[in-house]
Amino acid sequence: MNTNRRNFIRSTSLATASLGLAGPFSQSVFAGTPSDQLNVALIGVRNMGFGILERHLEKGNVNCVGLCDVDGNLLEKRASDVQKSFGQKPVLYKDFRKLLENKDIDAVIVGSPDHWHCLHTVYACQAGKDVYVEKPMANSIAECDVMVKAGLRYNRIIQVGQQQRSGKHWQDVNSMIRNGRIGKLRKVNIWGNFDYGVGQTKVPDQPVPDGVDFDMWLGPAPDRSFNPTRFHGSWRMFWDYGGGLITDWGVHLIDMAFWANEMKTPPKVTLATGGNLSFENNAHETYDTMSVIWQHDDFIVSWEHTAGTQGGPWDKNYGLAFVGDDATLVVNRQGYKIIPEWDDAKQVEKTSGLEVKMEGENHGDHVANFISSVKSRNTPACPPEIGRAVAVAAHAANIAVRTGENKLVWDEKSGAFSNSEKANNMIRPIYRSPWKLPEL
Ligand SMILES: NC(=O)c1ccc[n+]([C@@H]2O[C@H](COP(=O)([O-])OP(=O)(O)OC[C@H]3O[C@@H](n4cnc5c(N)ncnc54)[C@H](O)[C@@H]3O)[C@@H](O)[C@H]2O)c1
C-alpha cells in the first residue's frame, strides 16, 4: 500500500469515528480518493469468482487484500494461485463478516452460489464496499429488491456480472437494432441447450468433506445433510440455491433481449411451461425442459431449453434471434449474422446481410467497466436495476411452472403478481435462522 493511501485511510477512519460512523461497518476509503490503487477481496473462490478476481488483478493497480471461502482447501489453493500469478498475499477468511471488517478493502467480488448473493452484497454495501456480484443477481425476487435498495441506501457501486453488456459485439448488435437496422423489432427468440442442466448422477448423502464449513455454505438455505451433487458447481440445479438453466445461462441472454428494448423493469406477463421430462436418474430439481414467453406491449421475448441436448435453432446450442420486419439477426458469443427479408414488390433485399465472427469472453471488459465506475462513481454497465429486471423475469418463469399457474402478471408498482397468491408466496425466501433477509 502506498504512503498516500495509508495516510488517507488513517484520516478517513478518524473522520468516520468522530462522526460516530465507526463500528462494525464504516465508509469506503476509495470513493473520491486521489489514490489510483484499488483494494479488492473475493468471497467464493472456486470458479467464476476467481476468474473475475484474476481479471481485476491483470489490470494493474489492483490489490487482492482478502480471500474468503467456507472450503479451507480451496482457500489455500487460491491463495497460492494469487501468490504465484500476481505475487500478492491476501488475508484468508472463512467468515465473510470478518472480511468485511477489514477497512483496507474498497470493493468485494461476490462469487458465491446464488442463495448467498443477497447477504454478501447487502452486508458489503453496509460495510461501505462497492460490489461486483455475479449473476443471477439473487435466488429470489425479494432478495433482488433488497439489493437494489442497498446500493441506493449506502451509495455503493454495484455491478451485476452480466458481462455481455460490456462486450463490443453485443454493444454493436444492440445499437444496430435500436437504430433500425433490422426494421421494427417484433420478437426475440432465445434458447440455451446445455448438458449440465440435467444434473449429475445421483449418489447417497456423505459426510461433509474435511475443511468445509457446510453450515456456512448452506447459510440461509434449509438445513440438510451433505451431498456432492448439490455442492460445488452443481448447486444451481436445486431450488434452495439456484434456478437451473434459465437463471444460470438464461439471464445472460434474456438480458440482451431486454436491453435491445431498453427495458429496465421486469416484464408484465410471463407464460411458462416446463418440467423434468428426462434424465430421471440424475440429481436435479430445476427443469430440464422449459418454454417461456414474456409478453410486452409491442414485442415478445421467448426462452426455450432442453437440457442434455446440444443442438438448437440456426445450428447453435444457444443464442438469440432478433426478428425484425426487415431481417433476423442471430447472435451468440461466437458472433452474429443478419439474414435479410426479401421485398417482393421491389425485388430486393430489405436490408443488407452481414456476418461477423467473434471469439472470447467479456469478463475483462466488464471488470474494467466496474473499476472505472468505482473511480468515477458513474453508473456501471449492469447496475442492480437491470440485474433485478432480468432475474425477476427468470424467477417469474420458474414460479409460474412451480405453482402450476403458467401465466403470471407482474405489477411493478406493488412488487407482486396481481393474479396469484400462490406465486406471491414464492417471492420471499424463508431464511434459516440465524440468517435474516435484510429489511431496508
Ligand atoms: N458471469 C458468468 O459468466 C458466470 C459463469 C459461471 C458462474 N457464474 C456465477 O458465479 C457464481 C458462482 O458460481 P460458480 O460456478 O463459481 O460456483 P462454485 O460452486 O464453483 O463456487 C462457489 C464458491 O463459493 C463458496 N461459498 C459458498 N458459500 C460461501 C460463503 N458463505 N462464504 C464464502 N464462500 C462461500 C464455495 O465454497 C465455492 O468455493 C454463481 O452466482 C454463478 O451463477 C457466472
The ligand as an ORCA input file, in Angstrom:
! r2SCAN-3c Opt
* xyz 0 1
  N     -20.825    -14.422    -15.409
  C     -20.585    -15.661    -15.799
  O     -20.281    -15.919    -16.962
  C     -20.679    -16.772    -14.794
  C     -20.178    -18.044    -15.099
  C     -20.234    -19.038    -14.112
  C     -20.805    -18.756    -12.876
  N     -21.321    -17.525    -12.639
  C     -21.929    -17.207    -11.323
  O     -20.921    -17.178    -10.347
  C     -21.436    -17.613     -9.091
  C     -20.566    -18.764     -8.575
  O     -20.669    -19.843     -9.478
  P     -19.518    -20.941     -9.541
  O     -19.722    -21.749    -10.747
  O     -18.213    -20.244     -9.354
  O     -19.861    -21.774     -8.212
  P     -18.875    -22.714     -7.364
  O     -19.733    -23.626     -6.596
  O     -17.856    -23.297     -8.255
  O     -18.131    -21.688     -6.405
  C     -18.785    -21.038     -5.352
  C     -17.789    -20.821     -4.227
  O     -18.438    -20.106     -3.161
  C     -18.042    -20.693     -1.932
  N     -19.006    -20.336     -0.889
  C     -20.239    -20.876     -0.646
  N     -20.785    -20.263      0.428
  C     -19.891    -19.357      0.861
  C     -19.874    -18.434      1.940
  N     -20.894    -18.319      2.795
  N     -18.772    -17.666      2.122
  C     -17.719    -17.774      1.278
  N     -17.674    -18.624      0.233
  C     -18.753    -19.413      0.034
  C     -17.972    -22.170     -2.254
  O     -17.267    -22.900     -1.290
  C     -17.285    -22.136     -3.614
  O     -15.891    -22.059     -3.472
  C     -22.871    -18.027     -9.342
  O     -23.730    -16.993     -8.986
  C     -22.910    -18.257    -10.836
  O     -24.184    -18.061    -11.396
  C     -21.244    -16.530    -13.559
*
